[in-house]
Amino acid sequence: MKFRFAAPLAGLLGFGLLLLSLAPAAAQLFETKAAQAFMIDAETGTVLFSKDADRPIQPASLAKLMTMEVVFNAIKSGRVTLDDTFVVSENAWRTGGAPSGTSTMFAQLKSTIRLEDLIQGVTVQAANDGCIIIAEGFAGSEANFATEMTERARQIGLEKSTFVNATGLPADGQQTTVRELALLALHIWREYPDLYRYYGQKDFTWNKITQRNRNPLLAMDIGADGLAIGRSEASGFGIVGSVSHSGRRVIAAMSGLASDRERAEEARKLLDWGLRSFQKTEIFAKDEVVGEAQVFGGAKSGVALKAKAPVVIFLPIANRDKLTARIVYEGPVAAPVEEGQPVGALRVWIGDTLSQETPLFAAETVGVGSLPQRALDAAKELAVGWLR
């Protein structure tokens, strides 16, 4: 595949952006002790920070986010209601309940529990018994439900996450990434606003037992309202956090931290940096020309490019020189080119993180050129094509 970089990006130069080669961009603007980390702006999906974000990790209790996505989707579709009840099997009681010594809502053997209570048990207390009760009630067995979790993950665009159980307890083949955990959290926030609120619930009393939410961010008075924590021997301490302040929301996922304290502090610092260190800026208005792509065999040598909506980016407030942008496309684009035809993308980096990619389309129609024009383009392509 051959790529061409359009120039100039006149509208970007006022912000100190440069058209670069394919060399790596500058170093990260933020340092974290997490082995893996990923943070996005919730409104736009813009990536604000990424560190080894696609390395497979064991999710531990963070897998419960996918368990809840399946449940929330079932509620939204009408498959179940919050008042439906589920029976506590001996497997759920023994594997995830009081005898297990793991996170539990202390469900009693052979009792029946409302789905809403089970949801609160999972989102507030990370209850393993709650997960297994739900899984068995939905799919007959936890293994069947885990298959549904993986299938649902693919449907919403999570390509690497694979689930073997509903709890996140250690199991061969169970994996995810911090990128996909953050995207999953963003999906839950966007798609299920009435159900997302359970993640911000600071405690839950059920069966005369009160337990506080295990998420340390909720007690920090920083605008946090979710989502989950986890720990595994292989991947260390992990967290998925969401913070809202002054009309902005950022979501971060982290893994590979050494302790409860380090997890809480590193998550707080990353989320705070994400909220305070960027300025939302429109760099191109709707239908404004962003740049130009070279055309082969056309009546014109180039075609103007534009996005279908305003192009909005998040500028680092203190390090604007770390922001870089490129227009990339496979080309030269063969004539004829129709107005509205997809051509390439505008890619924006913050440091060495690919922050945003906006599709670009032909802003005009370029017809097929005359025979001499086509012959000249063919000669040029023969002469310089090997350089690409």
PAKEVO-625335 format. One record per residue: residue in three letters; x, y, z of N, C-alpha, C in turn. Coordinates in steps of 0.05 Angstrom, whole numbers, padded with zeros to 5 digits, always signed. Example, Ala and Ser with C-alpha at 12.3 -4.5 7.8 and 13.67 -1.06 7.14 Angstrom:
% PAKEVO-625335
ala+00264-00114+00156+00246-00090+00156+00264-00066+00156/ser+00257-00045+00142+00273-00021+00143+00258+00001+00157/
END
This chain:
% PAKEVO-625335
met+00017-00024+00000+00000+00000+00000+00018+00025+00000/lys+00011+00043-00017+00027+00068-00019+00011+00091-00007/phe+00025+00108+00007+00012+00131+00020+00024+00157+00011/arg+00008+00177+00008+00017+00204+00001+00008+00223+00024/phe+00023+00243+00029+00016+00263+00049+00009+00289+00036/ala-00015+00299+00040-00024+00323+00027-00011+00347+00040/ala-00007+00369+00025+00004+00393+00036-00005+00416+00019/pro-00008+00441+00030-00001+00447+00058-00026+00444+00075/leu-00022+00443+00101-00044+00443+00121-00045+00472+00132/ala-00053+00490+00115-00051+00518+00123-00068+00524+00148/gly-00091+00512+00150-00108+00517+00173-00096+00507+00199/leu-00076+00489+00198-00064+00478+00222-00040+00494+00231/leu-00028+00508+00213-00002+00520+00220-00004+00540+00242/gly-00027+00553+00245-00031+00572+00266-00029+00560+00294/phe-00033+00534+00295-00031+00520+00321-00004+00506+00324/gly+00014+00513+00307+00041+00501+00310+00043+00472+00301/leu+00024+00463+00285+00025+00436+00276+00042+00433+00251/leu+00055+00411+00248+00073+00407+00226+00065+00382+00210/leu+00070+00383+00185+00067+00359+00168+00092+00343+00170/leu+00090+00318+00180+00114+00303+00187+00117+00279+00168/ser+00141+00268+00169+00145+00243+00155+00135+00220+00173/leu+00141+00195+00166+00131+00173+00182+00149+00167+00206/ala+00167+00185+00213+00184+00181+00237+00167+00183+00262/pro+00175+00169+00284+00160+00170+00308+00158+00199+00318/ala+00134+00205+00330+00130+00232+00341+00144+00234+00368/ala+00140+00257+00381+00154+00263+00406+00145+00244+00428/ala+00160+00245+00451+00154+00227+00473+00128+00235+00486/gln+00118+00217+00505+00094+00221+00519+00095+00247+00535/leu+00072+00260+00538+00070+00285+00554+00065+00279+00583/phe+00059+00254+00590+00052+00246+00617+00066+00220+00623/glu+00075+00217+00648+00088+00192+00656+00071+00179+00677/thr+00068+00152+00676+00053+00137+00695+00068+00111+00702/lys+00064+00102+00726+00076+00077+00735+00061+00053+00724/ala+00038+00057+00713+00023+00035+00702+00038+00022+00678/ala+00037-00004+00676+00050-00017+00654+00034-00012+00628/gln+00007-00011+00631-00010-00006+00608-00031+00016+00617/ala-00036+00035+00599-00056+00055+00605-00068+00066+00580/phe-00092+00075+00582-00106+00086+00558-00128+00105+00569/met-00130+00129+00557-00149+00149+00566-00162+00163+00542/ile-00188+00167+00543-00203+00179+00521-00221+00201+00531/asp-00227+00221+00514-00248+00240+00519-00274+00227+00512/ala-00294+00229+00531-00319+00214+00527-00336+00226+00505/glu-00336+00252+00502-00354+00265+00483-00346+00258+00454/thr-00320+00259+00449-00310+00255+00421-00297+00229+00416/gly-00289+00215+00437-00273+00190+00433-00244+00196+00427/thr-00235+00221+00429-00207+00228+00424-00189+00214+00444/val-00168+00202+00435-00148+00189+00452-00130+00211+00464/leu-00129+00212+00490-00112+00232+00503-00086+00220+00513/phe-00085+00194+00518-00061+00181+00528-00062+00152+00521/ser-00039+00141+00514-00038+00112+00508-00010+00102+00515/lys-00008+00080+00530+00017+00068+00537+00013+00037+00536/asp+00025+00025+00515+00024-00004+00512-00005-00014+00514/ala-00023+00001+00502-00052-00003+00506-00063-00028+00494/asp-00049-00040+00475-00060-00063+00461-00047-00090+00470/arg-00031-00089+00491-00020-00114+00502-00041-00130+00517/pro-00044-00155+00511-00065-00171+00525-00058-00173+00555/ile-00079-00170+00571-00077-00173+00600-00099-00190+00610/gln-00095-00201+00634-00117-00215+00648-00135-00194+00661/pro-00161-00195+00655-00178-00173+00665-00185-00174+00694/ala-00184-00198+00707-00193-00201+00734-00222-00190+00736/ser-00228-00175+00757-00256-00166+00761-00264-00145+00740/leu-00245-00134+00725-00253-00115+00704-00270-00129+00682/ala-00269-00156+00681-00286-00171+00663-00315-00167+00669/lys-00321-00159+00693-00349-00155+00701-00362-00132+00686/leu-00346-00114+00674-00357-00093+00657-00371-00106+00633/met-00359-00127+00622-00372-00140+00599-00396-00156+00608/thr-00395-00168+00632-00419-00181+00643-00442-00162+00645/met-00437-00138+00655-00458-00118+00658-00467-00108+00631/glu-00449-00106+00611-00458-00097+00585-00479-00116+00573/val-00474-00142+00576-00493-00161+00566-00520-00158+00581/val-00519-00154+00607-00544-00150+00622-00558-00125+00614/phe-00543-00103+00612-00555-00077+00605-00568-00078+00577/asn-00554-00091+00559-00565-00094+00532-00591-00110+00532/ala-00591-00131+00549-00616-00147+00551-00639-00131+00563/ile-00633-00114+00582-00654-00097+00593-00664-00077+00572/lys-00645-00064+00558-00653-00045+00538-00669-00057+00515/ser-00664-00082+00508-00678-00095+00487-00704-00108+00496/gly-00709-00108+00522-00734-00119+00533-00733-00149+00539/arg-00709-00160+00536-00706-00189+00542-00711-00196+00571/val-00703-00178+00589-00707-00181+00618-00715-00154+00629/thr-00724-00154+00654-00730-00130+00669-00716-00130+00695/leu-00714-00106+00708-00701-00104+00734-00715-00120+00755/asp-00740-00126+00751-00756-00141+00772-00755-00171+00768/asp-00743-00181+00746-00740-00210+00742-00723-00221+00765/thr-00728-00246+00773-00714-00259+00795-00698-00282+00785/phe-00676-00288+00799-00658-00310+00792-00651-00326+00817/val-00648-00352+00813-00643-00371+00835-00614-00374+00840/val-00606-00376+00866-00579-00380+00874-00573-00410+00874/ser-00557-00419+00855-00549-00447+00854-00527-00453+00873/glu-00522-00479+00878-00500-00486+00896-00474-00478+00883/asn-00471-00480+00857-00446-00471+00844-00441-00442+00848/ala-00462-00425+00845-00458-00396+00849-00451-00390+00878/trp-00465-00403+00896-00460-00399+00925-00432-00408+00933/arg-00424-00431+00923-00398-00442+00931-00374-00429+00917/thr-00378-00423+00891-00356-00411+00875-00352-00381+00879/gly-00375-00367+00883-00373-00338+00886-00385-00327+00911/gly-00397-00343+00927-00410-00334+00952-00392-00335+00976/ala-00404-00335+01000-00389-00334+01025-00367-00356+01027/pro-00373-00381+01018-00351-00401+01021-00327-00396+01004/ser-00329-00379+00984-00307-00375+00964-00285-00357+00975/gly-00291-00340+00994-00271-00321+01004-00265-00299+00984/thr-00281-00296+00963-00276-00275+00943-00297-00253+00947/ser-00297-00233+00930-00317-00212+00931-00345-00223+00928/thr-00362-00217+00946-00389-00230+00946-00410-00212+00957/met-00435-00217+00950-00457-00203+00962-00472-00221+00982/phe-00460-00244+00988-00469-00263+01008-00498-00272+01002/ala-00501-00280+00977-00527-00292+00969-00531-00319+00982/gln-00555-00323+00991-00562-00348+01006-00569-00370+00986/leu-00559-00394+00992-00564-00417+00975-00594-00422+00971/lys-00602-00426+00945-00629-00432+00937-00649-00409+00940/ser-00639-00385+00948-00657-00362+00949-00661-00350+00921/thr-00680-00332+00919-00684-00318+00893-00678-00288+00898/ile-00666-00276+00877-00657-00248+00879-00665-00233+00855/arg-00675-00208+00859-00683-00190+00837-00658-00183+00821/leu-00662-00179+00795-00640-00172+00777-00628-00145+00786/glu-00644-00126+00794-00633-00100+00802-00614-00103+00826/asp-00621-00121+00844-00603-00125+00867-00577-00139+00858/leu-00579-00157+00840-00556-00170+00829-00537-00150+00815/ile-00549-00132+00800-00534-00111+00786-00519-00094+00806/gln-00532-00086+00827-00519-00070+00848-00497-00086+00862/gly-00502-00111+00866-00482-00128+00879-00457-00130+00862/val-00460-00130+00836-00437-00132+00818-00423-00105+00814/thr-00439-00084+00810-00427-00058+00804-00415-00045+00829/val-00427-00049+00852-00418-00037+00877-00398-00054+00891/gln-00404-00080+00893-00388-00098+00910-00371-00117+00894/ala-00372-00116+00867-00357-00135+00850-00364-00163+00857/ala-00389-00169+00863-00397-00195+00874-00395-00217+00853/asn-00378-00237+00860-00375-00260+00842-00400-00277+00842/asp-00413-00281+00865-00437-00296+00865-00458-00283+00848/gly-00460-00256+00849-00479-00242+00832-00475-00248+00803/cys-00449-00248+00794-00443-00253+00766-00451-00281+00758/ile-00445-00301+00774-00452-00328+00767-00482-00333+00767/ile-00496-00321+00786-00525-00324+00787-00537-00312+00761/ile-00528-00289+00753-00537-00277+00728-00530-00295+00704/ala-00506-00304+00703-00497-00321+00680-00514-00346+00677/glu-00518-00360+00699-00534-00384+00698-00563-00378+00692/gly-00574-00356+00702-00601-00349+00696-00605-00341+00667/phe-00585-00328+00655-00588-00319+00627-00583-00341+00608/ala-00562-00358+00613-00553-00376+00592-00551-00405+00601/gly-00560-00412+00625-00560-00439+00634-00534-00448+00647/ser-00512-00436+00639-00486-00441+00652-00468-00417+00648/glu-00448-00415+00665-00429-00393+00663-00413-00395+00637/ala-00407-00419+00628-00392-00422+00603-00408-00412+00579/asn-00434-00418+00578-00450-00408+00557-00452-00378+00557/phe-00454-00367+00581-00456-00338+00584-00430-00324+00575/ala-00407-00336+00582-00382-00326+00573-00379-00325+00543/thr-00390-00345+00530-00390-00345+00501-00407-00321+00490/glu-00429-00316+00503-00446-00293+00496-00431-00267+00501/met-00416-00266+00523-00400-00242+00528-00380-00236+00506/thr-00366-00257+00497-00346-00254+00475-00360-00246+00449/glu-00382-00258+00443-00397-00251+00419-00406-00222+00420/arg-00416-00214+00443-00425-00187+00446-00402-00167+00444/ala-00379-00175+00454-00355-00158+00452-00348-00153+00423/arg-00350-00173+00406-00344-00170+00378-00365-00151+00365/gln-00390-00154+00373-00411-00137+00361-00406-00108+00366/ile-00395-00101+00389-00390-00072+00395-00362-00063+00389/gly-00347-00080+00374-00321-00072+00364-00297-00079+00380/leu-00300-00096+00400-00277-00104+00416-00265-00130+00404/glu-00243-00128+00390-00232-00150+00374-00214-00169+00390/lys-00202-00160+00412-00183-00176+00426-00193-00188+00452/ser-00215-00178+00462-00226-00187+00488-00239-00214+00485/thr-00231-00233+00501-00243-00260+00502-00249-00267+00530/phe-00273-00278+00535-00282-00283+00562-00288-00313+00566/val-00279-00324+00589-00283-00352+00595-00303-00355+00618/asn-00306-00335+00634-00326-00335+00655-00337-00307+00659/ala-00357-00305+00677-00371-00279+00681-00358-00263+00703/thr-00340-00274+00718-00329-00261+00742-00302-00248+00738/gly-00287-00259+00719-00259-00250+00716-00240-00266+00733/leu-00250-00286+00748-00232-00304+00763-00213-00318+00743/pro-00188-00324+00752-00168-00335+00734-00177-00358+00717/ala-00172-00356+00691-00180-00378+00672-00164-00375+00647/asp-00154-00398+00637-00138-00398+00613-00154-00387+00590/gly-00142-00369+00574-00155-00358+00550-00170-00333+00555/gln-00173-00325+00580-00188-00300+00585-00169-00276+00583/gln-00176-00257+00566-00158-00234+00562-00174-00210+00552/thr-00161-00187+00555-00171-00162+00544-00148-00143+00541/thr-00153-00117+00536-00132-00097+00535-00143-00072+00548/val-00125-00054+00557-00135-00029+00569-00150-00012+00549/arg-00141-00012+00524-00156+00003+00504-00185-00007+00502/glu-00189-00033+00501-00216-00044+00498-00232-00040+00523/leu-00219-00041+00546-00234-00036+00571-00244-00007+00572/ala-00228+00012+00564-00237+00040+00563-00259+00044+00543/leu-00256+00032+00520-00277+00034+00499-00303+00021+00509/leu-00301-00001+00523-00324-00014+00535-00338+00004+00555/ala-00322+00017+00572-00334+00035+00591-00348+00059+00577/leu-00335+00069+00556-00347+00091+00541-00373+00082+00529/his-00374+00058+00518-00398+00046+00506-00420+00044+00527/ile-00414+00034+00551-00434+00032+00572-00445+00059+00580/trp-00428+00079+00583-00436+00106+00590-00455+00118+00569/arg-00448+00114+00543-00464+00125+00522-00490+00111+00518/glu-00490+00084+00519-00513+00069+00511-00533+00064+00533/tyr-00525+00064+00558-00542+00057+00580-00541+00078+00603/pro-00548+00103+00597-00545+00124+00618-00562+00119+00643/asp-00585+00106+00640-00602+00101+00664-00590+00078+00681/leu-00574+00061+00669-00562+00039+00684-00534+00044+00693/tyr-00520+00061+00678-00493+00069+00685-00491+00080+00713/arg-00512+00093+00722-00512+00106+00748-00505+00087+00771/tyr-00510+00061+00768-00503+00042+00789-00473+00043+00796/tyr-00457+00049+00777-00428+00049+00781-00419+00071+00801/gly-00435+00092+00802-00428+00114+00820-00440+00111+00848/gln-00454+00089+00853-00467+00084+00879-00446+00078+00900/lys-00445+00093+00921-00422+00091+00940-00425+00068+00959/asp-00449+00058+00963-00452+00034+00980-00478+00020+00973/phe-00481-00004+00982-00505-00020+00976-00511-00038+01000/thr-00536-00035+01009-00545-00052+01031-00565-00073+01020/trp-00558-00098+01025-00576-00120+01016-00574-00142+01036/asn-00597-00154+01042-00599-00176+01061-00586-00167+01088/lys-00591-00142+01095-00581-00130+01120-00551-00128+01122/ile-00538-00129+01099-00509-00127+01098-00502-00102+01081/thr-00487-00083+01092-00479-00060+01077-00450-00062+01070/gln-00444-00057+01044-00416-00057+01035-00412-00032+01018/arg-00388-00020+01021-00381+00004+01006-00370-00004+00979/asn-00373+00015+00960-00362+00011+00933-00332+00008+00935/arg-00321-00011+00920-00293-00017+00921-00276+00002+00905/asn-00288+00020+00889-00273+00038+00872-00263+00061+00888/pro-00236+00064+00891-00225+00085+00909-00230+00113+00898/leu-00235+00116+00872-00238+00143+00861-00263+00157+00871/leu-00284+00141+00879-00309+00153+00888-00306+00169+00913/ala-00286+00162+00929-00283+00176+00955-00264+00200+00953/met-00255+00207+00929-00235+00228+00925-00246+00255+00919/asp-00272+00258+00916-00285+00283+00909-00272+00296+00885/ile-00270+00280+00863-00258+00290+00838-00278+00288+00815/gly-00303+00282+00821-00323+00279+00800-00325+00251+00789/ala-00313+00231+00803-00314+00203+00793-00341+00191+00798/asp-00350+00175+00778-00375+00161+00782-00374+00132+00770/gly-00350+00121+00770-00346+00094+00761-00317+00088+00755/leu-00309+00063+00750-00327+00042+00743-00319+00016+00758/ala-00294+00007+00757-00287-00019+00768-00258-00021+00774/ile-00251-00040+00792-00223-00046+00797-00219-00077+00794/gly-00194-00085+00791-00188-00113+00789-00159-00118+00796/arg-00153-00143+00801-00125-00151+00808-00121-00180+00800/ser-00099-00185+00786-00091-00213+00780-00061-00216+00784/glu-00052-00240+00789-00024-00246+00793-00008-00238+00769/ala-00019-00243+00745-00004-00238+00720-00003-00208+00713/ser-00025-00194+00717-00027-00166+00708-00027-00145+00729/gly-00025-00153+00754-00024-00133+00776-00050-00120+00781/phe-00049-00096+00792-00073-00081+00800-00082-00064+00776/gly-00108-00065+00770-00119-00051+00748-00144-00035+00756/ile-00151-00016+00739-00174+00001+00745-00186+00012+00719/val-00212+00016+00718-00225+00032+00697-00240+00054+00712/gly-00233+00079+00706-00244+00102+00720-00257+00122+00701/ser-00277+00135+00710-00291+00156+00695-00296+00180+00712/val-00288+00204+00702-00290+00228+00718-00303+00250+00700/ser-00322+00264+00712-00335+00286+00698-00331+00312+00714/his-00323+00333+00699-00319+00359+00712-00322+00382+00692/ser-00338+00402+00699-00342+00426+00682-00350+00419+00654/gly-00368+00399+00651-00379+00392+00625-00362+00373+00609/arg-00339+00365+00619-00322+00345+00605-00321+00320+00621/arg-00318+00298+00606-00314+00272+00619-00291+00257+00605/val-00274+00245+00621-00252+00229+00611-00254+00201+00624/ile-00247+00181+00609-00248+00153+00618-00220+00141+00614/ala-00210+00128+00634-00183+00116+00633-00184+00087+00642/ala-00167+00071+00631-00162+00043+00640-00133+00040+00644/met-00125+00026+00666-00097+00022+00673-00093-00006+00684/ser-00069-00016+00680-00063-00043+00690-00033-00044+00696/gly-00025-00065+00711+00003-00068+00717+00013-00051+00740/leu-00004-00043+00758+00004-00027+00781+00011-00045+00805/ala+00026-00035+00824+00038-00052+00844+00022-00056+00869/ser+00003-00038+00875-00012-00039+00900-00038-00024+00898/asp-00055-00028+00918-00080-00012+00919-00075+00017+00919/arg-00055+00026+00935-00049+00054+00938-00039+00065+00912/glu-00020+00051+00899-00009+00061+00874-00031+00062+00852/arg-00048+00043+00852-00070+00043+00832-00088+00068+00836/ala-00096+00073+00860-00113+00096+00865-00099+00122+00858/glu-00074+00125+00866-00060+00150+00861-00054+00155+00832/glu-00045+00134+00818-00038+00137+00789-00063+00142+00773/ala-00086+00129+00780-00111+00135+00766-00120+00163+00770/arg-00118+00173+00795-00126+00200+00801-00109+00220+00785/lys-00083+00216+00784-00066+00234+00770-00071+00235+00740/leu-00075+00211+00728-00080+00210+00699-00106+00223+00692/leu-00127+00217+00707-00153+00229+00701-00153+00259+00705/asp-00140+00268+00726-00138+00297+00731-00123+00311+00709/trp-00101+00299+00700-00085+00310+00678-00102+00311+00653/gly-00118+00291+00647-00135+00290+00624-00156+00312+00623/leu-00166+00319+00647-00187+00340+00649-00175+00368+00646/arg-00151+00372+00657-00140+00399+00660-00120+00407+00639/ser-00110+00388+00623-00087+00395+00607-00093+00398+00577/phe-00118+00398+00570-00126+00400+00541-00147+00421+00537/gln-00146+00434+00514-00166+00453+00507-00180+00444+00481/lys-00206+00442+00482-00221+00434+00459-00222+00456+00439/thr-00213+00450+00414-00210+00471+00393-00220+00461+00366/glu-00236+00477+00353-00245+00470+00326-00224+00481+00306/ile-00211+00463+00291-00190+00472+00273-00200+00475+00244/phe-00222+00461+00237-00234+00464+00211-00264+00464+00214/ala-00277+00483+00202-00306+00484+00202-00318+00463+00183/lys-00344+00457+00185-00357+00439+00167-00353+00448+00138/asp-00346+00431+00121-00342+00436+00092-00317+00453+00086/glu-00301+00460+00106-00277+00475+00101-00256+00456+00089/val-00241+00465+00069-00220+00448+00057-00197+00444+00076/val-00190+00419+00080-00169+00411+00099-00142+00410+00084/gly-00142+00400+00060-00118+00397+00045-00124+00386+00017/glu-00104+00374+00004-00108+00365-00023-00094+00339-00027/ala-00106+00322-00043-00094+00296-00051-00087+00297-00080/gln-00064+00284-00087-00056+00283-00115-00074+00265-00131/val-00080+00273-00156-00098+00257-00173-00082+00247-00197/phe-00086+00222-00205-00073+00210-00228-00092+00209-00251/gly-00084+00220-00273-00100+00219-00297-00125+00236-00297/gly-00124+00258-00282-00147+00276-00279-00144+00302-00295/ala-00167+00315-00297-00167+00342-00309-00152+00362-00292/lys-00150+00356-00266-00134+00372-00248-00114+00353-00234/ser-00092+00365-00225-00071+00348-00213-00077+00341-00184/gly-00097+00355-00172-00104+00349-00144-00133+00352-00139/val-00142+00341-00117-00170+00344-00108-00171+00354-00080/ala-00188+00374-00075-00190+00385-00048-00205+00365-00030/leu-00197+00364-00004-00208+00346+00015-00222+00361+00038/lys-00243+00349+00048-00257+00361+00071-00269+00338+00088/ala-00275+00345+00113-00290+00327+00130-00320+00332+00128/lys-00336+00313+00138-00365+00316+00136-00376+00333+00159/ala-00359+00338+00179-00367+00353+00202-00344+00370+00211/pro-00348+00389+00229-00325+00405+00239-00304+00386+00251/val-00279+00393+00247-00257+00377+00258-00249+00390+00285/val-00254+00376+00306-00248+00386+00333-00226+00369+00345/ile-00206+00382+00356-00184+00367+00369-00180+00378+00397/phe-00165+00363+00413-00158+00373+00440-00129+00381+00440/leu-00124+00407+00442-00097+00417+00442-00085+00415+00470/pro-00060+00404+00473-00047+00406+00499-00042+00435+00506/ile-00051+00443+00529-00048+00471+00537-00019+00480+00540/ala-00003+00463+00552+00024+00471+00558+00045+00461+00538/asn+00037+00443+00520+00056+00431+00501+00044+00430+00473/arg+00036+00453+00463+00023+00453+00436+00042+00444+00414/asp+00068+00447+00419+00087+00438+00399+00088+00408+00397/lys+00076+00394+00416+00076+00364+00415+00053+00353+00398/leu+00036+00371+00388+00014+00363+00372+00022+00363+00342/thr+00018+00341+00328+00025+00340+00300+00002+00328+00284/ala+00001+00334+00259-00021+00324+00242-00011+00317+00214/arg-00024+00297+00202-00017+00289+00175-00043+00281+00161/ile-00044+00287+00135-00065+00276+00118-00053+00252+00104/val-00066+00230+00106-00055+00205+00094-00076+00193+00076/tyr-00067+00183+00053-00086+00170+00034-00070+00151+00016/glu-00083+00132+00004-00071+00114-00015-00072+00127-00042/gly-00049+00131-00055-00051+00146-00079-00026+00144-00097/pro-00026+00160-00118-00046+00181-00124-00074+00170-00130/val-00094+00186-00126-00122+00178-00129-00128+00178-00159/ala-00138+00156-00169-00144+00153-00197-00169+00168-00205/ala-00168+00184-00227-00191+00198-00238-00209+00177-00252/pro-00235+00182-00253-00249+00205-00242-00254+00204-00212/val-00255+00227-00199-00261+00228-00171-00287+00243-00167/glu-00306+00230-00153-00332+00242-00149-00333+00258-00122/glu-00346+00280-00122-00350+00296-00098-00363+00278-00076/gly-00352+00278-00052-00362+00261-00031-00349+00234-00029/gln-00332+00228-00048-00318+00202-00048-00298+00201-00025/pro-00298+00179-00009-00277+00177+00012-00249+00174+00000/val-00231+00190+00010-00204+00191-00001-00182+00183+00020/gly-00184+00194+00044-00163+00189+00063-00172+00197+00091/ala-00153+00206+00107-00159+00213+00135-00140+00234+00145/leu-00149+00250+00163-00131+00269+00178-00125+00255+00204/arg-00099+00250+00209-00090+00237+00233-00076+00258+00251/val-00083+00258+00276-00071+00277+00295-00058+00262+00318/trp-00033+00269+00324-00018+00257+00345-00014+00276+00368/ile-00016+00266+00393-00007+00281+00416+00018+00266+00427/gly+00041+00278+00424+00065+00264+00430+00067+00240+00411/asp+00071+00216+00422+00073+00193+00404+00047+00177+00404/thr+00025+00189+00413-00001+00176+00414-00019+00185+00391/leu-00028+00166+00375-00047+00173+00354-00073+00180+00368/ser-00080+00205+00368-00102+00215+00384-00129+00215+00370/gln-00128+00220+00344-00154+00224+00330-00150+00218+00300/glu-00170+00206+00288-00169+00201+00259-00196+00209+00248/thr-00196+00228+00230-00221+00239+00218-00222+00232+00188/pro-00242+00217+00179-00244+00211+00150-00246+00236+00133/leu-00233+00236+00110-00234+00259+00092-00246+00250+00065/phe-00261+00268+00053-00275+00262+00028-00269+00283+00007/ala-00272+00276-00018-00268+00295-00040-00288+00318-00038/ala-00277+00342-00038-00294+00366-00036-00304+00375-00064/glu-00296+00361-00085-00303+00369-00112-00301+00345-00130/thr-00312+00348-00154-00310+00327-00174-00286+00333-00193/val-00270+00314-00198-00248+00317-00217-00251+00296-00239/gly-00256+00305-00263-00260+00287-00285-00234+00276-00297/val-00237+00258-00315-00214+00246-00329-00201+00267-00346/gly-00175+00268-00346-00160+00288-00361-00158+00280-00390/ser-00146+00299-00406-00141+00294-00434-00120+00272-00437/leu-00117+00262-00461-00097+00242-00467-00069+00252-00460/pro-00061+00277-00468-00034+00286-00460-00031+00288-00430/gln-00052+00297-00415-00050+00298-00386-00046+00271-00374/arg-00061+00251-00384-00058+00224-00374-00031+00213-00380/ala-00021+00218-00403+00006+00208-00411+00027+00221-00393/leu+00025+00247-00387+00044+00260-00370+00043+00248-00342/asp+00019+00243-00331+00016+00231-00304+00029+00203-00304/ala+00025+00188-00325+00036+00161-00327+00067+00162-00326/ala+00078+00182-00340+00107+00185-00341+00117+00192-00313/lys+00103+00211-00300+00111+00219-00273+00110+00195-00253/glu+00089+00180-00256+00085+00157-00238+00107+00136-00242/leu+00114+00132-00267+00135+00113-00274+00162+00122-00262/ala+00166+00149-00263+00192+00160-00254+00195+00161-00224/val+00173+00167-00210+00176+00171-00181+00161+00151-00164/gly+00146+00134-00176+00129+00115-00160+00146+00097-00142/trp+00170+00090-00151+00187+00072-00135+00196+00086-00109/leu+00194+00113-00108+00203+00127-00084+00183+00124-00061/arg+00159+00116-00067+00138+00115-00046+00139+00088-00032/
END
